[in-house]
Amino acid sequence: MPRFRSPRPRTIAIASLVLVPLLAGGFVLRSRSNADGARVFDQVLSLVNDRFVDTLSAGALYEKAAQGLVRELNDPYSELFTPRRDSEFSRRTGGRYGGIGMMIEDVGAGTGIAVSKVFPHTPAEEAGVVAGDRIVQIESSPTAGWTIGQVSDSLIGTPGTKVSVRFVRSGVTEPLALHFTRAIIHVPAVNYAIMLDNKIAYIPLQQFNEDASEDMVAALDRLVRTGGAKGIVLDLRDDPGGILDQALSVSNMFLREGQQLVSVRGRNAPPQIYTARERPLIPDVPLVVLVNGGSASASEIVAGALQDHDRGLIVGTTSFGKGLVQSLFPLDGGYALKMTTAKWYTPSGRSIQKERKLLPDGEFVEVHPDSLETDSARKARPAFKSDEGRIVYGGGAITPDVVIKGDTLTTQQQAFNKLIAVKLQPVLQELSKLAIDVKPQVKSPSFVVQPAWRDDFFNRLKKAGVAIDRAQYDSLGGYVDRVIAGRIAETVYGDSAEKRRNLDVDVQLKKAVDLLEHSQTQKDLYVEAQQMAEATPPRK
């Protein structure tokens, strides 16, 4: 379904490309200038310890000093992990954890932490938790004032252990007291994969966790090797990256044994060159790869390798532009240092690292943002050549072979989403309850939104405090039906049903499918793309 876009600021976590060294390194002082610096540090540490107005333990002083050192590197990807953050990072990249099976978010405005998604076949789903439920108590502790990290840490634990949670639900007078037994929660890298019309396989890869290659093999086996798909769309949009080995494995599924996948160059070390080590799973079925500004790190490694070897036509908008490698160094006491140690390059030699600067508020922003790749900006970047001699560009992210702007909203739809965002938590609850209430009336995934459902949703919006009048609501027409239908389809039939209902409004996917339908081979795809480029006015 269309996603509500909140006007309030959000923090977006980009999963880095991570290498894990076997040993943690240390720092060695080798010169008099270094020794002088060490003495200054010791003097400052001693003065703070002795004279600072508040008492700090020696352990706290050293941790703050270490945190400051890493922060002053001015690198958004280097971070000193506390034991809790290290565990959280491992869960995020690993794809499995012990918990109750729901995604949570800070809904802002002092209203606390709410459920944004419930994973299927989990303790949360079995207990009846729905999106929009607000967490107000865990065990005997009220969660007022808690951060999202504190709530997450309290819900996650050893599988088989129990946890009690109280939820507030819109329209329900008393909090819901639910009891859970934690289970292994598997966050899939490929949540679903479907066959579109004309035998086009659509595979959205959400992240490069430990199961990415396994999930990809399963999808390709079912849709291509068994299902006979004649074309593949690999969707890497908003895939933030993850584990290097998984990116290499996914690339190898389409590239020949011995072809270079990526090279890594760091300080005081020879370049590391990674090549495909196995025969490709799918060597010649035409392939389109979708990317956008949320495609980062490992996603860009895959897109870059496929583009350089002319194995995948890249469609969409410019990727994120993260060409750096982080290594994870385990430290004493459960701490870990995630530090940038190298840059990576595509097989043609391109660095795709985008230049970013640090603002006073601590945010890193692009120096030259250009998500749609104007022709003038593209020509200013270093040019490289693919295996077949096509021009590909370095110097900042992956430039699509076919640039297609993403979905856009009308002014009325944007205004509606802003109204919704102010009351997001109760609106999500009411939308989920509407989907559950009408579920008995839904007989097939192609159901039609009934006028009564539309009227019901309007009344629920008013109940949730959304300041919208009937004329404004009616002017939204099919957009409201898409919102309602998307949630009902997801609730009754799952994420893939929701996606099928919204194919017509995904202009990037529609273009990918159109290109594949007119192409028998990968070379045909590039011919189609070239003809499209020649027929498109230049972007200035």
N, C-alpha and C positions, 0 to 999 in steps of 0.2 A: 504494500500500500504506500501511498505518498508519505514521506516522513515529515513530521512537523518540524519546522526550523525555528528554534528559539532565538530571540534577539539577544539573550544574555550571553556573556562570554563563556566559552567552554575550554577546558584543557584537553588537548588531544595527545594521547601517548603514541609515539611512533616506535614500533618495535624495531630495534636495531639489528643489523647484520652482525652476528656474534660468533667469534671464535673463542674456544675455551682452552687456554694453555694448561699443561699438566702441572706446571710449577709456577708459583708466584715469584716475581722478581723483586729485587730491592734496589735502593738508591745508594750509590757509593760517592763519597766526597773525594774529589781527585785533585783539587787545586787550591791554592791559597784564597782565591776569590770565593770559591765555594765554602771554604772554612770560615771566612769572614761573614758570609751570609748565614751560616749555621750559628755563629756566635750571636748575631743580631736576633735570630729566631729564639735562641735560648734566653737571651736577656728579656725579650718581650714576654715570653712564656712565664719567666720567673716573676716579672713585675705584675702581670695579670693575676698570677696565682697568689701573690703576697698582698697586693694593694687594691685590686678591683673591689668595688663596693659590695658585690654579692659573692658569696662563697661558691666556688665551683670545684668539683672533684678533679683529681688529676686525669682520670679517664675521660671526663667530659671536656677538659681543656684540649687533650690530644685529639679527640674526635672532631671538635670544632676547628682545630688547626688543619686537620686533614681535609675536612669539608671545604674550608676556605681555599686551600691549595687547589683542589680539583675545580672549584667554582671559578677561580681566577684564571684557569686555562681558557676561559671564554669559548668553551666547546659545548654545544647543547647536548652532545651525546656522551660525554664523559660524566660519570657519576659515582660517588662513593655510596655503596648500598649498606644500610644498616642490616642486621640479621633479618628483620621483618621484610624490608624492601627486597633483599636477596631472595627470600622465599617467594615473595609475590612475583618477582621477575621470572623465577624458574617456573612457577605455575603458568604464567602468561605464555611463555615460549614453549612449554611442554605440552599444553593442551589437555592435561588431566589434573584433577584435584579432588580432594574429599570435601564434599559440601552438600547443599540441598538442591542446587540446580536452577539458579535464577540470576539474571543480570540486574544490577542495581545502579541507580544514578542519584546525584544530588539535585533535587528539584528546585532548590533555591528558595529565596524569600523567607528563610527561616523555617520552612516546612519540613526539612529533614531529608531522609533517604527513602526513596521509593523503588519499587520493582518496575523495571522497564521491559523485561522479557522473561518468560518462564520456559526453560528447556523441556522438550518432550521426554516422557518416560523417566522422570526424576521425582524425588520425594516432594519437591515443591508443587509439581503438577498434580501428583496423586493426592496432595492435601487440599487442592483447590485454590492455591495462590493464583492471582491474576495480575496482569500489568496494571500499575497504578496503586496497588496496595502500598501503604506507607508503614515502614518499620518503626515502631515506637518503643519496643522493649525486647531485649534478648536476655534470656534467663531472668534474673531478678533486677537487671540494670536498665533503667530508662535510657533511650538513645538520644535524648534531646541534647543538642550541641555536639554530637559525635561527627567525626569526619567519615567520608565514604570508606576510607582505609580501615578505620576502627570497626565499622560495621562488618566489612568484608572479613577482617581477621577473626571476628567473633563467630561468624557463620561457618567459616572453613575450619576443618579439623580432620581428625583421623576417621576413616570410614568405619561405620559401625557404632560410633559414639552418638549420643543424643544431644539435641539442642531444642529449647523452647523459645518461640518467637511470638510476639503480639503485633498484630497488624491493625491499622485503621483503614476502613474501606468506606468510600463515599456512599452515603445512604444507609449505612449500617450504624445504629446508635452505639453499640458496645464493641470494643476492640475484639478482634478474633484471636483467640489463644490457640496456637497450633504447635504440635510436637512432631519433631522430625528425627529420623535416624539417618545420619550422614552416609552418603554413598559415593563411589567413584563417579565423578562427573566427567564425561568425555565431551570436550568442545571440538566438534569436527572441523577439519580444515576445509572440507567440501561438504557443506550442509545438505546439499541436494544437487543432482545433475539430471537434466531432462533432455529428451529428444524433441526438437522443434519440427515444424513442417518441413517437407522435402529432405528428410534425413539429415538435419543439422543438429549436432550434439552441442549442448550448452552446458559448460562446466564453470561455475563460479568458485574460485579458490580464495577463501577468506583470509588465510594466514599461513605462514610457513612454519607450523609447529612440528612436533615430532611425528605426526601422522600425515603430513602433507603428501608425501610421495605414495604412501599406502592408499590414501583416499583417492588420489589421482589415478593410480593403477586400477582400482576398483571401478571408477567411473568410466575410464577408457575401455576397459574390458567389456563392461556391460553395454555401452553405447556404440562403440566403434568396432571392436573385434567380434563381439557377438551380435550387436544390434545393427551393424552395417552402415553406420553413419558415413555420409559422403563429404562432410565438412565439419569442422570443429571451431567453436568459439570458446576460447579460454579467457574468462573474465577475471582480470587482476585489478579492477577498479576498487579503490579504497582498501587494498591489501597492503598493510603496513610493513610486511617483511617478516623476518624471523631468522631461522637457522640456515647457515650457509650450505651445509650438506644437503638439506632438503631442496634448496634452489638448484644445486648441481644435479640432483637426481631428477627433478622435474624437467630441467633442460634436456637431460640425456634421453628422456622419453621420446624426443622428437629429432635429436641430432645424432649423426653417425659417430661410431666409435673412433676416437682419436681427435675429433674436432675440439678446438679450444672453447671453453665455456666462459672463463674469466681469469684474469691475472690480478695478483695482489702485490703491492709494492709498499714496503715499510722502510724505516730507518735502519741502517747498518745490517741489512739482510738482503740476500739475493731475492729477486722476484719469485713468487710462487705462482706457477701456471697450472690451472686445473683443466683437465680435458675429459671428454666423455669416455667412460671406461667400458661401457656395455653397448650392445647393439640396440638401436632405438626400438621402442615399443610400437610407435606409430611413425614410420619413416616418411610417408608420402601423402597422407590424407591432407587436403588443403586446410590451413590453419589461420585463424584471425585471433589476435590478442588485443583485448580491450584494456586501456590504461586511462588514468586521470591523475589529478593532483594528489590523490591519496595513495597512489601506487608508489611504494618506496622500497629502497634497499634490496632485499631478496627478490621482490617483484621486478625491479629494474634489471637485476642480473639476468633473470629469465628472459625478459623482453629484449634486452640488449643482445644477448647471445642469439636468440631466434632471428632478430632483425639483421644482425651482421652476417649470419649464414644464410640469409634469404629463405628461412624456414617458416617464419611467421610474419604476416602482415599486421603492423601495429595500427590500431584505430582508436580514436578518442581525443583526449587533450593531453598536454604535456604532463609528464609524471612529476613526482615530488623532487627528485634530484638529490639523492643521498648516495654519494660515491665513497663513503668512508666505512672502514671496518673497525668494530670494537672487539677488544679482547677482554675476557672476564677473568680476573685474577682473584682467587680465593685468599682471604686474609684471616688472621687470628680472630677468635671470638665470634665467628659467624659473619664477619663483614666480608665485603667483596668490592673490588674496584673494576668498574666497567670503563675502559679507557680507549680512546681512538688511537690505533697503532698503525694504521695503514690506509691507503687508498686502493680502490679496485677499479679495473679497466675492462671494458668489453673486448671481445676478440680482435676487433679492428684497431684497438688502442685508445678508445675514447674514455675520457673521464667524464662522468655525468654529474659530478658534484656541483650543486648550485651555490653561488656565493650568497652568504647570508650575513647580516650584521646584528649585533646585540643592542637592543634599545635600553634606555634607562630603567624601564620596568621589568627587565629581565627577559623579554620576549625576543626571539630570533625571527627576523623577517627577511624575505628575499630582497636583494639589492635591485634586481631588474626583473620584477614579476612579468611574465608573459605567457599565461596559460594556454592561449590560443595560437602561439607561435606565429606572429606576423612575419611576412616575408623579409622585411628589413632586419628584424632581430635575428632571424635564422641565418641570413647571409653574413652577419657579423660574427657568427660562431665558427670554430674550426670544423672543416669538412673532412670526412673520411669516406672510405668506400667499402661496400659490402663485398662478399665473395663474387657476386655477379656484376660488380661495378656500379651499383646504385649508390647515390650520395646519401650518407647518413651523417648526423651532426653530433658533435661533442660539446663540451664546455657548459653543460647545464641540463640535466635530466634527459629523458628519452623523448625525442620528438616523434610523434606519430607519423606514419607514412600517409595516413588519411586523417586529417584533423576534422573532428565532428564535435561541435559544441553540445554539452549535455542538456538535459531537460531544463526548460525555463518555465517560470510561473507567471501568470498574468498579475496585474496590479491588485485585482480583487482577491486572487488566491493568496498573494503575499500578505495582504491585510488580514485575511482570515487566519493564516498561520500565526501571525503576531498575536492576534486575540487568543488563539488556542494556547500559545506558549506561556502566557501569563497564568493560566489555570491548568497547566499540563497534567499535573498529578490527578486531579479529579476527572479531567476529560478522558485520560487513558483508562481510568477505572470504569467510567460510564460506557466507553466504547467497547471494552472487554465484556462488560455485563450485557450490553446489547447483543454482541456476537453470541454469547452463551444463551441468551433468551430466545433468539431466533433460530438457533441450531436445529431444533426439531423440524423447522419449516424448510430447511435447505436439503434438497434431494440430489443435487449434482454440482460439480465444480463450476458449471456454466450458469449457475443461478443468476436471476435478475433481481437487483435491489428493488424492493417493493416501496410504494409511496408511504405505506404505514411505517416502514423502518426509517425512512427519511424524516417523517414527522416525529417519530420517537427520538431520533438522534437530536433534532432541534430542541425538543423539550429537555433532554438530558444535558445539552449544552447550557441552556438557561439555568437548569438546576445546579450545574457546576459553577455558575457565576460568570459565564462568558457573555460579554456585552455585545450581543449581536441581535439585530432585528430580523424579522421574517423576510423582508424584501432583500436585504443584503444576503441572507442565507440562500434564498431562492435564486439569486443572481449567479451563484457559484455553479449551478447546474450539475454537470457530470462530475465535477471535481469532488463534491461531497459524496456522490455515489462511489467514486473510486476509493475514498477514505473508508467508507463503510464496508464496501465489498472486500477490500484488502484485508481488513481485520477479521471479517467473517471467514474468508477463504483460509487465512492462516490458522484460525481457531479450529475450523472443522476439518480441513484437509492438509494443513501444513504449509511451510514456506514455498514449496515448489508451486502449489496451486495459486498462491498470492502472486508469484512471479508471472505465471502464465496469463493471469488476468490483466497484468499491466504491461505486457509486451508491446502493445501499440503505442505506449507513451515513452518507451525507452528508445530514443532516437538513435543512440550509438549502437545498441544491439540490433536494431532494425537495419541499419546500414551494413553492419557486419554480415547479417544473414543475407541481405540483398547481394552483396559482393560474392558470397559463397555460392548462392544459387546460380550465378552467372559464370562460375569458374569450375572447370574440371580438374585443374592442377594448381599447384602453388604459383607457377609462372603465370597462369591465367589471372590469378588474383592481382599480381603486380601490374599486368597490362591494364586490368580494370581500374586499378588505383591511378595509374598514369593518365589514362583517359579522363578520369574524374578530375585530376589536378589541372589538366589542360583546359577543361571546361569551366573551372571555378575561377572567378575574379580574384586577383591577388589581394591578400590581407595586408593593409598598410599600417 
